Every structure is written in structure tokens, then in C-alpha cells.
Amino acid sequence: MSVAPVPKSIMKLFILGATGPSGQTLVTQALDAGHEVTAVVRNPDKMKTTHDKLKVVKGDIFSESSLQEHMSGHDAVLSCLGSHSSWMAEVTLYSESIKPIVGAMRAANVSRFLGITSWCTSDEKGPFVMDWLIKPLLLKKVLKDMGAMEEYLIGCEDINYTIAKPPGLGDGNVTEKKIKAVVGQYVNGGAFSIGRADLAKFMLSCLNTDEWDRKLVSVAY
């Protein structure tokens, strides 16, 4: 299925992880589409983008009160939070941050959430390369924690989530490539990399449709 156009309705978006490579791309596209954006960052000095509709605030993703302080009045929360892959150390970023994020959303009366995880975050059988190389050798702990976050959201009946699940991410501008989007753990026959810009385009398109409401959506070229 092809990605829908960037949404026409103007919204107030609360973006987490805004200084990372995916977050910066999402912020730029959201502003270009006319949205008002609040970028939540650990260090505001790292946010180089400036715009009349951009507000940069310092926030702690592990603190419900820190997030709630700035969240009221927004239409949706979009998360581009990411963790470095680790073969040895435990990864808890996703599972530990989603609880205060959801808590802040409830307190601020915001129900729409869009986030990013990855292909193959469950124990379901996936592509050979993922199951036998990438997952066991590189991303096992990251994918496990992403999966825990997904399971937590599934249990939150009051949160209207969409989780975009890309394979590897690349840089570059938005392309005209058709993006395949399917509910599930991976896209059968899909390429193993998708551009961050095209992923951001897909996420923003989800704001204008209920097709992907409360779904884990794998994407690929």
C-alpha cells in the first residue's frame, strides 16, 4: 500500500527525540506542512532548526511531570527516541520511557501517539538475515525492549497509537518511492533500508487517516 499524502489539517505536535537524525527530519517536515511543533530535547542548544511555529523545550522523557508541563493543548505526541545498539548492556530506553510518556498524555488529555521501533520485535519468525544475523549478533536487546514498549501500548486502551516499524534507516531527501505498509513484524520482500525522510512522511500521513490506528505497522520500499 502506498503512503497517503502529508496531512492537510494543521495540528499541534509534541515531538520527542527531536535532535536525533530521525527527529530532526520529522520536525522539518512537520513545520514545512504547516504544523505547530513543540520539540522536547535534553539540550536545547543542540536544536539548530529555527521557525516561527517551532517551540523548543527542555524535558526529561523519564519524568511524567516534566513532559506534562509542556504537553497540554497538543493534538498528538510523536516519538523519534532511539537507543544505540548494544550486544552486552541491557537496553531499557523504550520500556522505561513509554510509561511516563503515557502518564503525561493522560494528564494532558492527549490520546494520539506515533512512535518508531523496528522490524522483528517479537519472537515471530522473520527474514533469515534478521533472525540469524542482525537480531542475535547486533540488535537482540534493543529489539526486545522495543517489543516491551509495543506490548505496553497494546494494553493502553485509551491511547490511540501507531508504531512505524522500519528495517534499517538511511539518510537523504524524501523520494518518490512507494512505501509498503503492512500490519505485522516485517514486510515480506521489502528492502532492508528505508530513508528517514520517507519514514517521517509516512508518520505524518498517519495523522490524516484512521487506517493505522492502534496498529504496529511495518514499512519498507
N, C-alpha and C positions, 0 to 999 in steps of 0.2 A: 504494500500500500504506500502511496506517495504521501509526502508531508503536505499538510494543508498550508495555505498562505499565512504569513505573520498576522496575528490578530489585529482587527480594525478598532476594537474598543480600547479606550485608554484606561489603564489601571495604575494603581499604586503598588509597586512591587518591592518586597523586602528580600534582598539578596545576601545570602551568606557565602563566605569564601570568595568574596568579590575581588581580591587581589591576586588570586591564583590564575593560571592561564585560561582555564575554562570560565572562571568567574569574570575576568576582565572582558572576555569575548561576549558573555551574556549581558553584562552591564552595557556595553557599547551598543549591541543590537537592540536592547530594550529601550535605550534612550533614542536611538535612531527611529524606532517605531512610535515614538511619542509618549511612552510610558514615563511616569514619575518613579524614580528609583531611590531607595534607601540602601546604601551599601554598608554592610556591617563587617568591620575589619578589626583585627587585633591592633594594627598600627596604621592609623590614618595617613601617615607620611608616605606609605607605600602605594597609596591610591593616586595614580598620576592623572587619571581622567577627570576633567572638569566639565560641568554642564549646568545650565540653569535649572534643570529638572533632576539633578543628582545631589543627594544629601549623603555625606559620609559620616558615619558614627562609629565610635569605638564600642565593641561589645565582646562579651565572653560567651562562647557557644555552650559552655557547660554551666552557665548561670541563667536560670529562668528569669529572675528579676532583671538582669542586665539586658536580656532580649526584649522582655515585655515593655520595658521603659520606652522603647522606640517603635514597637510593633503596632500599636493601636492605630486604626484607620487605614491599614493596608488591605489590599484585596487578595494577596497571595504571598506565600513565602517560597522562595526558590533557593535551593542549596546546591552550591558547587564545591562543598567541602571535600577535601581529598587527603589521603594519607599515603606516605611513602611506603612502598612495598618492603616487607621485612620477612626474611626467612626464619630468623631466630626470635625476635621480640614479639610479644603479643600486640595485637592491634585492637584498640577499643574505641577509636575516634567515633565511628559511626554509631555503635550501640550506646555509647555513653552520652553523645551529644543529642541524639534524637529525643530523649526523654525531656530534657529542659526545653528543647525547641517546641515540642508538642504542648508542654505545660504553658509556655508563654503564648502559644497560639490560642489555647483555650481561654486564657485570662484576657487576651486581647480581642477575643471573638473573631478570630481568623481561622477558616477551616480548610483553605486550599493550600496544598503543599506539593511542590515539584522538586525532585532530587535526582541525583546521579549515583548509580552503583556500577555494575558490570555484568557482562555475560557470566553465567555459570556460578551463581552464588549459592546454589543448593547442591544436594547430593545427586540430583538427576543426571543421567548420562548426557554428556555434551560432546562437542567435536574432539577428535583424537588429540589434536595439539593442545587443547585446553586441559583435557583430563589427564594426559600423560606427561606433559612438559610444563606448560605455563602454571597450571594450578599446583602441582606438587613441588615444583622446584622454585617458584617465584612468588606466587600470589595466594597461597593457601590461607594464611592468616588474615590477609586483607579481605578476601572473598568471604571467609567465614563471618567476619564482623559485619560486612555489608549485608549478608544474609540475615544476621540477627536484627539489623535495623529494619529490613523489609518485613520480617515477621512481626516486629513490634508495631509497625504501621498497619499491617493487616488486622491486628487486634484492636486498633483505634477506630471504632465505628463512626465517630464524629469527625474524623479527618478525611477529607477528600484528596487523596494522594495520587500522584502519578510518578512512578520511578522509571526514568530512562536508563536503559541498560546497554551501553555501548561495549564493543570489544576494545581494542587499543585506540588511543586518541592521537590525532596528528594536528599540526598547525596549518595555517593557511586561511584564505578567504572563503566565504560562502561559495559553494559550487552549484551547478545545475544538476548534479547527480540526483537520481531518485533515491530516497531513503526508504528502505523496507522497515516496517514496524510491525512486530507481532507480539502477542501476549505469550510470555514464556521465558525460558532461560537463555535462549540464543536464537539467532536467525539461521536456519538451515541454508547452507550455500552462500551465506553472506561473507563479505570481505572482513578480514581481521583488523581493520582500522577504519575509523571514520573521523572526519575533521571536527575539531572543537566548534568551529563556526557553524557547521551544519547541525551539530548536536544542539547548539544554542537555538538555532532556528526551529528545530523540532520542539524543544521545550516551550518556546514562546507560542508556537502554534497550538499547543495543548491548552492554552488559556482560552482559546476561542471555540472549543468543542468539548462535549462530554464523552466523546468516544473512548478516551483513555482514562476516565475517572476510576479511581480505586483499582488501578492495574499496574502490574510490573511489565514494562514494555521493552523488549529487546529491539535494538535498532542496528542497521548496517546498510552499506551500499549493496 
